[in-house]
Amino acid sequence: MQTVVLKVGMSCQGCVGAVQRVLGKMEGVESFDIDLKEQKVTINGNVKPEAVLQTVSKTGKKTTFWEA
């Protein structure tokens, strides 16, 4: 089990929906939490951080790893 935290440039519920769709289809994702205000997406599951980053990037949103 791994936790991946991303910063995703989301401005509205439509953006959140796009991220939810790609994560919902992604293999290995157990759960995820999307914080629109913080532009923070936390993903839990049997996933590789790079794969998650690439998948979320497909939404066209600016996506980077969350700097701790």
All heavy atoms as a GROMACS GRO file, in nm:
protein
  512
    1MET      N    1   0.085  -0.119   0.000
    1MET     CA    2   0.000   0.000   0.000
    1MET      C    3   0.089   0.124   0.000
    1MET      O    4   0.183   0.133   0.077
    1MET     CB    5  -0.088  -0.001   0.125
    1MET     CG    6  -0.192   0.107   0.125
    1MET     SD    7  -0.323   0.077   0.008
    1MET     CE    8  -0.463   0.123   0.105
    2GLN      N    9   0.057   0.217  -0.087
    2GLN     CA   10   0.137   0.338  -0.099
    2GLN      C   11   0.045   0.459  -0.104
    2GLN      O   12  -0.066   0.452  -0.154
    2GLN     CB   13   0.221   0.330  -0.227
    2GLN     CG   14   0.301   0.455  -0.253
    2GLN     CD   15   0.431   0.425  -0.326
    2GLN    OE1   16   0.460   0.313  -0.360
    2GLN    NE2   17   0.508   0.527  -0.349
    3THR      N   18   0.094   0.571  -0.051
    3THR     CA   19   0.019   0.696  -0.058
    3THR      C   20   0.097   0.793  -0.147
    3THR      O   21   0.216   0.814  -0.127
    3THR     CB   22   0.000   0.757   0.083
    3THR    OG1   23  -0.071   0.663   0.163
    3THR    CG2   24  -0.079   0.886   0.075
    4VAL      N   25   0.028   0.847  -0.247
    4VAL     CA   26   0.088   0.944  -0.338
    4VAL      C   27   0.010   1.073  -0.324
    4VAL      O   28  -0.113   1.072  -0.326
    4VAL     CB   29   0.080   0.894  -0.486
    4VAL    CG1   30   0.145   0.994  -0.579
    4VAL    CG2   31   0.142   0.756  -0.500
    5VAL      N   32   0.082   1.186  -0.307
    5VAL     CA   33   0.015   1.315  -0.292
    5VAL      C   34   0.058   1.405  -0.408
    5VAL      O   35   0.177   1.423  -0.434
    5VAL     CB   36   0.049   1.382  -0.157
    5VAL    CG1   37  -0.031   1.510  -0.140
    5VAL    CG2   38   0.020   1.287  -0.041
    6LEU      N   39  -0.040   1.457  -0.480
    6LEU     CA   40  -0.014   1.541  -0.596
    6LEU      C   41  -0.073   1.680  -0.579
    6LEU      O   42  -0.174   1.696  -0.510
    6LEU     CB   43  -0.077   1.478  -0.721
    6LEU     CG   44  -0.032   1.339  -0.762
    6LEU    CD1   45  -0.116   1.291  -0.881
    6LEU    CD2   46   0.115   1.336  -0.797
    7LYS      N   47  -0.011   1.777  -0.644
    7LYS     CA   48  -0.068   1.912  -0.655
    7LYS      C   49  -0.123   1.921  -0.796
    7LYS      O   50  -0.048   1.903  -0.893
    7LYS     CB   51   0.039   2.018  -0.632
    7LYS     CG   52  -0.016   2.159  -0.640
    7LYS     CD   53   0.084   2.260  -0.588
    7LYS     CE   54   0.033   2.403  -0.597
    7LYS     NZ   55  -0.084   2.432  -0.514
    8VAL      N   56  -0.254   1.941  -0.807
    8VAL     CA   57  -0.319   1.943  -0.938
    8VAL      C   58  -0.390   2.077  -0.955
    8VAL      O   59  -0.468   2.118  -0.868
    8VAL     CB   60  -0.421   1.827  -0.950
    8VAL    CG1   61  -0.483   1.825  -1.090
    8VAL    CG2   62  -0.355   1.693  -0.920
    9GLY      N   63  -0.362   2.145  -1.066
    9GLY     CA   64  -0.423   2.275  -1.093
    9GLY      C   65  -0.571   2.262  -1.128
    9GLY      O   66  -0.607   2.248  -1.244
   10MET      N   67  -0.656   2.263  -1.025
   10MET     CA   68  -0.801   2.250  -1.045
   10MET      C   69  -0.868   2.380  -1.003
   10MET      O   70  -0.834   2.436  -0.899
   10MET     CB   71  -0.856   2.136  -0.959
   10MET     CG   72  -0.794   2.001  -0.987
   10MET     SD   73  -0.850   1.874  -0.870
   10MET     CE   74  -0.769   1.925  -0.719
   11SER      N   75  -0.966   2.424  -1.083
   11SER     CA   76  -1.032   2.550  -1.051
   11SER      C   77  -1.183   2.534  -1.025
   11SER      O   78  -1.247   2.628  -0.981
   11SER     CB   79  -1.011   2.650  -1.164
   11SER     OG   80  -1.058   2.595  -1.285
   12CYS      N   81  -1.238   2.416  -1.054
   12CYS     CA   82  -1.383   2.399  -1.040
   12CYS      C   83  -1.420   2.252  -1.020
   12CYS      O   84  -1.334   2.165  -1.028
   12CYS     CB   85  -1.454   2.453  -1.164
   12CYS     SG   86  -1.413   2.358  -1.313
   13GLN      N   87  -1.550   2.228  -1.000
   13GLN     CA   88  -1.596   2.091  -0.980
   13GLN      C   89  -1.576   2.006  -1.106
   13GLN      O   90  -1.560   1.886  -1.096
   13GLN     CB   91  -1.744   2.090  -0.938
   13GLN     CG   92  -1.767   2.126  -0.793
   13GLN     CD   93  -1.694   2.037  -0.695
   13GLN    OE1   94  -1.674   1.919  -0.717
   13GLN    NE2   95  -1.649   2.094  -0.585
   14GLY      N   96  -1.577   2.069  -1.222
   14GLY     CA   97  -1.552   1.996  -1.347
   14GLY      C   98  -1.411   1.938  -1.348
   14GLY      O   99  -1.391   1.824  -1.391
   15CYS      N  100  -1.316   2.017  -1.297
   15CYS     CA  101  -1.177   1.969  -1.287
   15CYS      C  102  -1.171   1.850  -1.192
   15CYS      O  103  -1.105   1.749  -1.219
   15CYS     CB  104  -1.086   2.079  -1.232
   15CYS     SG  105  -1.080   2.229  -1.331
   16VAL      N  106  -1.239   1.862  -1.079
   16VAL     CA  107  -1.243   1.755  -0.979
   16VAL      C  108  -1.301   1.629  -1.044
   16VAL      O  109  -1.248   1.519  -1.028
   16VAL     CB  110  -1.326   1.796  -0.856
   16VAL    CG1  111  -1.349   1.678  -0.762
   16VAL    CG2  112  -1.257   1.910  -0.782
   17GLY      N  113  -1.408   1.645  -1.121
   17GLY     CA  114  -1.472   1.532  -1.189
   17GLY      C  115  -1.378   1.462  -1.285
   17GLY      O  116  -1.375   1.339  -1.292
   18ALA      N  117  -1.299   1.541  -1.358
   18ALA     CA  118  -1.204   1.483  -1.454
   18ALA      C  119  -1.100   1.398  -1.381
   18ALA      O  120  -1.067   1.288  -1.424
   18ALA     CB  121  -1.137   1.594  -1.534
   19VAL      N  122  -1.049   1.450  -1.269
   19VAL     CA  123  -0.950   1.377  -1.190
   19VAL      C  124  -1.012   1.251  -1.131
   19VAL      O  125  -0.953   1.143  -1.133
   19VAL     CB  126  -0.889   1.468  -1.080
   19VAL    CG1  127  -0.797   1.389  -0.988
   19VAL    CG2  128  -0.814   1.585  -1.143
   20GLN      N  129  -1.137   1.263  -1.081
   20GLN     CA  130  -1.208   1.147  -1.026
   20GLN      C  131  -1.224   1.037  -1.131
   20GLN      O  132  -1.205   0.919  -1.100
   20GLN     CB  133  -1.347   1.188  -0.975
   20GLN     CG  134  -1.345   1.257  -0.842
   20GLN     CD  135  -1.483   1.306  -0.799
   20GLN    OE1  136  -1.566   1.342  -0.883
   20GLN    NE2  137  -1.507   1.308  -0.670
   21ARG      N  138  -1.258   1.076  -1.254
   21ARG     CA  139  -1.277   0.978  -1.360
   21ARG      C  140  -1.152   0.898  -1.390
   21ARG      O  141  -1.156   0.776  -1.396
   21ARG     CB  142  -1.328   1.045  -1.490
   21ARG     CG  143  -1.478   1.065  -1.490
   21ARG     CD  144  -1.530   1.102  -1.628
   21ARG     NE  145  -1.475   1.229  -1.676
   21ARG     CZ  146  -1.517   1.349  -1.637
   21ARG    NH1  147  -1.614   1.361  -1.548
   21ARG    NH2  148  -1.462   1.458  -1.686
   22VAL      N  149  -1.036   0.968  -1.408
   22VAL     CA  150  -0.914   0.896  -1.443
   22VAL      C  151  -0.866   0.809  -1.327
   22VAL      O  152  -0.819   0.697  -1.349
   22VAL     CB  153  -0.801   0.988  -1.495
   22VAL    CG1  154  -0.840   1.052  -1.627
   22VAL    CG2  155  -0.758   1.091  -1.394
   23LEU      N  156  -0.880   0.860  -1.203
   23LEU     CA  157  -0.836   0.780  -1.087
   23LEU      C  158  -0.928   0.661  -1.063
   23LEU      O  159  -0.884   0.555  -1.023
   23LEU     CB  160  -0.829   0.867  -0.961
   23LEU     CG  161  -0.713   0.967  -0.957
   23LEU    CD1  162  -0.724   1.053  -0.832
   23LEU    CD2  163  -0.578   0.896  -0.962
   24GLY      N  164  -1.058   0.681  -1.090
   24GLY     CA  165  -1.154   0.573  -1.073
   24GLY      C  166  -1.128   0.455  -1.165
   24GLY      O  167  -1.156   0.340  -1.130
   25LYS      N  168  -1.071   0.484  -1.283
   25LYS     CA  169  -1.042   0.378  -1.380
   25LYS      C  170  -0.904   0.317  -1.359
   25LYS      O  171  -0.873   0.213  -1.418
   25LYS     CB  172  -1.046   0.435  -1.522
   25LYS     CG  173  -1.183   0.476  -1.570
   25LYS     CD  174  -1.174   0.533  -1.710
   25LYS     CE  175  -1.304   0.596  -1.752
   25LYS     NZ  176  -1.286   0.688  -1.865
   26MET      N  177  -0.820   0.382  -1.280
   26MET     CA  178  -0.682   0.338  -1.267
   26MET      C  179  -0.670   0.214  -1.180
   26MET      O  180  -0.725   0.207  -1.071
   26MET     CB  181  -0.596   0.450  -1.208
   26MET     CG  182  -0.450   0.417  -1.213
   26MET     SD  183  -0.349   0.554  -1.159
   26MET     CE  184  -0.189   0.478  -1.171
   27GLU      N  185  -0.595   0.116  -1.232
   27GLU     CA  186  -0.576  -0.009  -1.160
   27GLU      C  187  -0.488   0.012  -1.037
   27GLU      O  188  -0.391   0.086  -1.043
   27GLU     CB  189  -0.507  -0.108  -1.255
   27GLU     CG  190  -0.543  -0.252  -1.226
   27GLU     CD  191  -0.490  -0.346  -1.332
   27GLU    OE1  192  -0.535  -0.334  -1.448
   27GLU    OE2  193  -0.404  -0.426  -1.299
   28GLY      N  194  -0.525  -0.052  -0.927
   28GLY     CA  195  -0.445  -0.044  -0.806
   28GLY      C  196  -0.487   0.065  -0.709
   28GLY      O  197  -0.446   0.065  -0.593
   29VAL      N  198  -0.570   0.159  -0.756
   29VAL     CA  199  -0.614   0.268  -0.669
   29VAL      C  200  -0.721   0.215  -0.574
   29VAL      O  201  -0.824   0.165  -0.617
   29VAL     CB  202  -0.669   0.388  -0.750
   29VAL    CG1  203  -0.728   0.494  -0.658
   29VAL    CG2  204  -0.558   0.448  -0.836
   30GLU      N  205  -0.693   0.225  -0.443
   30GLU     CA  206  -0.788   0.179  -0.341
   30GLU      C  207  -0.884   0.292  -0.304
   30GLU      O  208  -1.004   0.272  -0.293
   30GLU     CB  209  -0.714   0.135  -0.215
   30GLU     CG  210  -0.616   0.021  -0.236
   30GLU     CD  211  -0.681  -0.115  -0.232
   30GLU    OE1  212  -0.774  -0.134  -0.152
   30GLU    OE2  213  -0.640  -0.201  -0.312
   31SER      N  214  -0.827   0.411  -0.284
   31SER     CA  215  -0.909   0.527  -0.247
   31SER      C  216  -0.833   0.655  -0.283
   31SER      O  217  -0.712   0.652  -0.303
   31SER     CB  218  -0.937   0.526  -0.097
   31SER     OG  219  -0.817   0.542  -0.024
   32PHE      N  220  -0.908   0.763  -0.292
   32PHE     CA  221  -0.843   0.893  -0.317
   32PHE      C  222  -0.927   1.004  -0.256
   32PHE      O  223  -1.048   0.988  -0.236
   32PHE     CB  224  -0.818   0.918  -0.466
   32PHE     CG  225  -0.939   0.908  -0.554
   32PHE    CD1  226  -1.021   1.017  -0.573
   32PHE    CD2  227  -0.970   0.789  -0.618
   32PHE    CE1  228  -1.134   1.009  -0.656
   32PHE    CE2  229  -1.082   0.779  -0.699
   32PHE     CZ  230  -1.164   0.889  -0.719
   33ASP      N  231  -0.860   1.114  -0.223
   33ASP     CA  232  -0.926   1.229  -0.164
   33ASP      C  233  -0.883   1.352  -0.244
   33ASP      O  234  -0.765   1.370  -0.270
   33ASP     CB  235  -0.884   1.244  -0.017
   33ASP     CG  236  -0.949   1.364   0.047
   33ASP    OD1  237  -1.073   1.362   0.060
   33ASP    OD2  238  -0.878   1.461   0.080
   34ILE      N  239  -0.981   1.432  -0.285
   34ILE     CA  240  -0.952   1.551  -0.365
   34ILE      C  241  -0.992   1.675  -0.287
   34ILE      O  242  -1.107   1.689  -0.247
   34ILE     CB  243  -1.026   1.545  -0.501
   34ILE    CG1  244  -0.983   1.420  -0.579
   34ILE    CG2  245  -1.000   1.672  -0.582
   34ILE    CD1  246  -1.058   1.398  -0.708
   35ASP      N  247  -0.894   1.763  -0.264
   35ASP     CA  248  -0.919   1.889  -0.195
   35ASP      C  249  -0.905   2.002  -0.298
   35ASP      O  250  -0.794   2.039  -0.335
   35ASP     CB  251  -0.816   1.904  -0.081
   35ASP     CG  252  -0.842   2.029   0.003
   35ASP    OD1  253  -0.897   2.128  -0.051
   35ASP    OD2  254  -0.805   2.028   0.121
   36LEU      N  255  -1.018   2.051  -0.345
   36LEU     CA  256  -1.019   2.154  -0.449
   36LEU      C  257  -0.952   2.283  -0.401
   36LEU      O  258  -0.872   2.342  -0.474
   36LEU     CB  259  -1.163   2.181  -0.494
   36LEU     CG  260  -1.184   2.291  -0.599
   36LEU    CD1  261  -1.108   2.260  -0.727
   36LEU    CD2  262  -1.332   2.310  -0.628
   37LYS      N  263  -0.983   2.324  -0.278
   37LYS     CA  264  -0.929   2.450  -0.226
   37LYS      C  265  -0.775   2.447  -0.219
   37LYS      O  266  -0.708   2.541  -0.258
   37LYS     CB  267  -0.988   2.477  -0.087
   37LYS     CG  268  -0.972   2.622  -0.043
   37LYS     CD  269  -1.065   2.655   0.072
   37LYS     CE  270  -1.019   2.596   0.203
   37LYS     NZ  271  -0.931   2.677   0.284
   38GLU      N  272  -0.721   2.336  -0.171
   38GLU     CA  273  -0.575   2.321  -0.159
   38GLU      C  274  -0.510   2.276  -0.291
   38GLU      O  275  -0.388   2.273  -0.302
   38GLU     CB  276  -0.542   2.216  -0.051
   38GLU     CG  277  -0.579   2.257   0.089
   38GLU     CD  278  -0.480   2.354   0.150
   38GLU    OE1  279  -0.359   2.342   0.124
   38GLU    OE2  280  -0.524   2.442   0.225
   39GLN      N  281  -0.594   2.233  -0.387
   39GLN     CA  282  -0.547   2.174  -0.513
   39GLN      C  283  -0.459   2.053  -0.484
   39GLN      O  284  -0.353   2.033  -0.545
   39GLN     CB  285  -0.473   2.278  -0.599
   39GLN     CG  286  -0.563   2.393  -0.638
   39GLN     CD  287  -0.507   2.478  -0.750
   39GLN    OE1  288  -0.390   2.474  -0.782
   39GLN    NE2  289  -0.595   2.553  -0.813
   40LYS      N  290  -0.506   1.973  -0.390
   40LYS     CA  291  -0.428   1.858  -0.340
   40LYS      C  292  -0.507   1.730  -0.363
   40LYS      O  293  -0.624   1.722  -0.330
   40LYS     CB  294  -0.402   1.879  -0.190
   40LYS     CG  295  -0.316   1.776  -0.123
   40LYS     CD  296  -0.292   1.818   0.021
   40LYS     CE  297  -0.190   1.731   0.090
   40LYS     NZ  298  -0.161   1.779   0.227
   41VAL      N  299  -0.440   1.630  -0.421
   41VAL     CA  300  -0.503   1.501  -0.445
   41VAL      C  301  -0.418   1.395  -0.376
   41VAL      O  302  -0.299   1.383  -0.401
   41VAL     CB  303  -0.514   1.470  -0.596
   41VAL    CG1  304  -0.582   1.335  -0.619
   41VAL    CG2  305  -0.590   1.581  -0.668
   42THR      N  306  -0.481   1.319  -0.285
   42THR     CA  307  -0.412   1.213  -0.211
   42THR      C  308  -0.467   1.079  -0.259
   42THR      O  309  -0.587   1.056  -0.254
   42THR     CB  310  -0.436   1.229  -0.059
   42THR    OG1  311  -0.403   1.363  -0.022
   42THR    CG2  312  -0.351   1.132   0.020
   43ILE      N  313  -0.378   0.992  -0.307
   43ILE     CA  314  -0.417   0.863  -0.363
   43ILE      C  315  -0.356   0.751  -0.279
   43ILE      O  316  -0.237   0.755  -0.250
   43ILE     CB  317  -0.369   0.849  -0.510
   43ILE    CG1  318  -0.422   0.963  -0.597
   43ILE    CG2  319  -0.412   0.715  -0.569
   43ILE    CD1  320  -0.325   1.072  -0.624
   44ASN      N  321  -0.439   0.654  -0.242
   44ASN     CA  322  -0.391   0.538  -0.169
   44ASN      C  323  -0.414   0.412  -0.252
   44ASN      O  324  -0.518   0.398  -0.315
   44ASN     CB  325  -0.466   0.522  -0.036
   44ASN     CG  326  -0.440   0.637   0.057
   44ASN    OD1  327  -0.327   0.663   0.095
   44ASN    ND2  328  -0.545   0.708   0.094
   45GLY      N  329  -0.317   0.322  -0.250
   45GLY     CA  330  -0.336   0.196  -0.320
   45GLY      C  331  -0.204   0.134  -0.359
   45GLY      O  332  -0.097   0.179  -0.320
   46ASN      N  333  -0.215   0.029  -0.439
   46ASN     CA  334  -0.098  -0.042  -0.487
   46ASN      C  335  -0.058   0.021  -0.620
   46ASN      O  336  -0.087  -0.032  -0.727
   46ASN     CB  337  -0.133  -0.191  -0.503
   46ASN     CG  338  -0.012  -0.274  -0.540
   46ASN    OD1  339   0.102  -0.230  -0.527
   46ASN    ND2  340  -0.038  -0.394  -0.587
   47VAL      N  341   0.003   0.139  -0.612
   47VAL     CA  342   0.032   0.219  -0.731
   47VAL      C  343   0.177   0.271  -0.729
   47VAL      O  344   0.237   0.283  -0.623
   47VAL     CB  345  -0.064   0.340  -0.742
   47VAL    CG1  346  -0.205   0.296  -0.774
   47VAL    CG2  347  -0.063   0.424  -0.614
   48LYS      N  348   0.225   0.304  -0.848
   48LYS     CA  349   0.357   0.366  -0.860
   48LYS      C  350   0.336   0.517  -0.874
   48LYS      O  351   0.254   0.561  -0.954
   48LYS     CB  352   0.429   0.313  -0.985
   48LYS     CG  353   0.471   0.168  -0.974
   48LYS     CD  354   0.560   0.130  -1.092
   48LYS     CE  355   0.618  -0.008  -1.076
   48LYS     NZ  356   0.519  -0.115  -1.097
   49PRO      N  357   0.411   0.597  -0.796
   49PRO     CA  358   0.392   0.743  -0.802
   49PRO      C  359   0.400   0.801  -0.943
   49PRO      O  360   0.316   0.883  -0.980
   49PRO     CB  361   0.507   0.796  -0.715
   49PRO     CG  362   0.533   0.685  -0.618
   49PRO     CD  363   0.509   0.558  -0.694
   50GLU      N  364   0.496   0.755  -1.023
   50GLU     CA  365   0.509   0.808  -1.161
   50GLU      C  366   0.386   0.776  -1.245
   50GLU      O  367   0.341   0.858  -1.324
   50GLU     CB  368   0.634   0.749  -1.229
   50GLU     CG  369   0.763   0.821  -1.193
   50GLU     CD  370   0.762   0.969  -1.228
   50GLU    OE1  371   0.706   1.009  -1.332
   50GLU    OE2  372   0.818   1.046  -1.148
   51ALA      N  373   0.332   0.656  -1.228
   51ALA     CA  374   0.214   0.615  -1.305
   51ALA      C  375   0.093   0.700  -1.268
   51ALA      O  376   0.016   0.741  -1.354
   51ALA     CB  377   0.184   0.467  -1.281
   52VAL      N  378   0.079   0.729  -1.139
   52VAL     CA  379  -0.032   0.814  -1.092
   52VAL      C  380  -0.017   0.954  -1.150
   52VAL      O  381  -0.112   1.011  -1.202
   52VAL     CB  382  -0.037   0.820  -0.938
   52VAL    CG1  383  -0.147   0.916  -0.892
   52VAL    CG2  384  -0.061   0.682  -0.879
   53LEU      N  385   0.104   1.008  -1.145
   53LEU     CA  386   0.131   1.141  -1.199
   53LEU      C  387   0.095   1.148  -1.347
   53LEU      O  388   0.027   1.240  -1.391
   53LEU     CB  389   0.279   1.177  -1.178
   53LEU     CG  390   0.321   1.317  -1.224
   53LEU    CD1  391   0.267   1.424  -1.131
   53LEU    CD2  392   0.471   1.328  -1.233
   54GLN      N  393   0.136   1.048  -1.423
   54GLN     CA  394   0.108   1.046  -1.567
   54GLN      C  395  -0.042   1.034  -1.593
   54GLN      O  396  -0.095   1.101  -1.682
   54GLN     CB  397   0.181   0.930  -1.635
   54GLN     CG  398   0.330   0.955  -1.650
   54GLN     CD  399   0.401   0.840  -1.720
   54GLN    OE1  400   0.354   0.727  -1.722
   54GLN    NE2  401   0.516   0.869  -1.777
   55THR      N  402  -0.109   0.950  -1.516
   55THR     CA  403  -0.253   0.931  -1.535
   55THR      C  404  -0.329   1.061  -1.510
   55THR      O  405  -0.413   1.101  -1.590
   55THR     CB  406  -0.305   0.820  -1.441
   55THR    OG1  407  -0.240   0.697  -1.476
   55THR    CG2  408  -0.455   0.800  -1.456
   56VAL      N  409  -0.299   1.128  -1.399
   56VAL     CA  410  -0.369   1.253  -1.366
   56VAL      C  411  -0.333   1.362  -1.466
   56VAL      O  412  -0.417   1.445  -1.503
   56VAL     CB  413  -0.340   1.297  -1.220
   56VAL    CG1  414  -0.405   1.432  -1.190
   56VAL    CG2  415  -0.391   1.191  -1.122
   57SER      N  416  -0.210   1.360  -1.518
   57SER     CA  417  -0.167   1.459  -1.618
   57SER      C  418  -0.250   1.451  -1.746
   57SER      O  419  -0.265   1.550  -1.817
   57SER     CB  420  -0.019   1.440  -1.653
   57SER     OG  421   0.061   1.470  -1.541
   58LYS      N  422  -0.305   1.333  -1.775
   58LYS     CA  423  -0.387   1.314  -1.896
   58LYS      C  424  -0.513   1.400  -1.894
   58LYS      O  425  -0.576   1.420  -1.997
   58LYS     CB  426  -0.426   1.166  -1.911
   58LYS     CG  427  -0.311   1.078  -1.954
   58LYS     CD  428  -0.354   0.934  -1.965
   58LYS     CE  429  -0.235   0.845  -1.992
   58LYS     NZ  430  -0.262   0.705  -1.965
   59THR      N  431  -0.551   1.452  -1.777
   59THR     CA  432  -0.668   1.540  -1.769
   59THR      C  433  -0.637   1.676  -1.828
   59THR      O  434  -0.727   1.757  -1.848
   59THR     CB  435  -0.713   1.559  -1.622
   59THR    OG1  436  -0.606   1.619  -1.549
   59THR    CG2  437  -0.755   1.428  -1.558
   60GLY      N  438  -0.508   1.705  -1.853
   60GLY     CA  439  -0.470   1.835  -1.906
   60GLY      C  440  -0.443   1.937  -1.797
   60GLY      O  441  -0.410   2.052  -1.824
   61LYS      N  442  -0.457   1.895  -1.670
   61LYS     CA  443  -0.430   1.985  -1.558
   61LYS      C  444  -0.281   1.982  -1.527
   61LYS      O  445  -0.216   1.879  -1.541
   61LYS     CB  446  -0.506   1.941  -1.432
   61LYS     CG  447  -0.652   1.911  -1.455
   61LYS     CD  448  -0.735   2.036  -1.471
   61LYS     CE  449  -0.873   2.004  -1.521
   61LYS     NZ  450  -0.909   2.077  -1.641
   62LYS      N  451  -0.228   2.094  -1.479
   62LYS     CA  452  -0.087   2.098  -1.438
   62LYS      C  453  -0.074   2.011  -1.312
   62LYS      O  454  -0.140   2.038  -1.211
   62LYS     CB  455  -0.047   2.242  -1.409
   62LYS     CG  456   0.099   2.259  -1.372
   62LYS     CD  457   0.130   2.406  -1.353
   62LYS     CE  458   0.272   2.438  -1.313
   62LYS     NZ  459   0.353   2.335  -1.254
   63THR      N  460   0.008   1.909  -1.321
   63THR     CA  461   0.019   1.810  -1.212
   63THR      C  462   0.165   1.792  -1.172
   63THR      O  463   0.250   1.768  -1.257
   63THR     CB  464  -0.038   1.674  -1.257
   63THR    OG1  465  -0.169   1.693  -1.309
   63THR    CG2  466  -0.042   1.574  -1.144
   64THR      N  467   0.191   1.806  -1.043
   64THR     CA  468   0.326   1.782  -0.989
   64THR      C  469   0.313   1.708  -0.857
   64THR      O  470   0.205   1.702  -0.799
   64THR     CB  471   0.401   1.915  -0.963
   64THR    OG1  472   0.322   1.996  -0.875
   64THR    CG2  473   0.429   1.991  -1.091
   65PHE      N  474   0.425   1.651  -0.811
   65PHE     CA  475   0.422   1.589  -0.679
   65PHE      C  476   0.412   1.698  -0.574
   65PHE      O  477   0.469   1.805  -0.588
   65PHE     CB  478   0.548   1.504  -0.656
   65PHE     CG  479   0.549   1.378  -0.736
   65PHE    CD1  480   0.639   1.361  -0.840
   65PHE    CD2  481   0.458   1.276  -0.711
   65PHE    CE1  482   0.639   1.245  -0.916
   65PHE    CE2  483   0.457   1.161  -0.786
   65PHE     CZ  484   0.547   1.144  -0.888
   66TRP      N  485   0.336   1.672  -0.468
   66TRP     CA  486   0.318   1.767  -0.358
   66TRP      C  487   0.450   1.779  -0.284
   66TRP      O  488   0.507   1.680  -0.241
   66TRP     CB  489   0.208   1.716  -0.264
   66TRP     CG  490   0.169   1.816  -0.160
   66TRP    CD1  491   0.222   1.828  -0.036
   66TRP    CD2  492   0.069   1.917  -0.172
   66TRP    NE1  493   0.161   1.931   0.030
   66TRP    CE2  494   0.066   1.988  -0.049
   66TRP    CE3  495  -0.020   1.954  -0.274
   66TRP    CZ2  496  -0.021   2.094  -0.027
   66TRP    CZ3  497  -0.106   2.059  -0.251
   66TRP    CH2  498  -0.107   2.128  -0.129
   67GLU      N  499   0.498   1.902  -0.268
   67GLU     CA  500   0.622   1.924  -0.193
   67GLU      C  501   0.591   1.923  -0.045
   67GLU      O  502   0.511   2.003   0.003
   67GLU     CB  503   0.685   2.058  -0.233
   67GLU     CG  504   0.727   2.068  -0.378
   67GLU     CD  505   0.832   1.965  -0.419
   67GLU    OE1  506   0.922   1.935  -0.338
   67GLU    OE2  507   0.822   1.913  -0.532
   68ALA      N  508   0.654   1.833   0.029
   68ALA     CA  509   0.626   1.820   0.171
   68ALA      C  510   0.674   1.943   0.247
   68ALA      O  511   0.771   2.005   0.210
   68ALA     CB  512   0.696   1.697   0.226
   0.00000   0.00000   0.00000
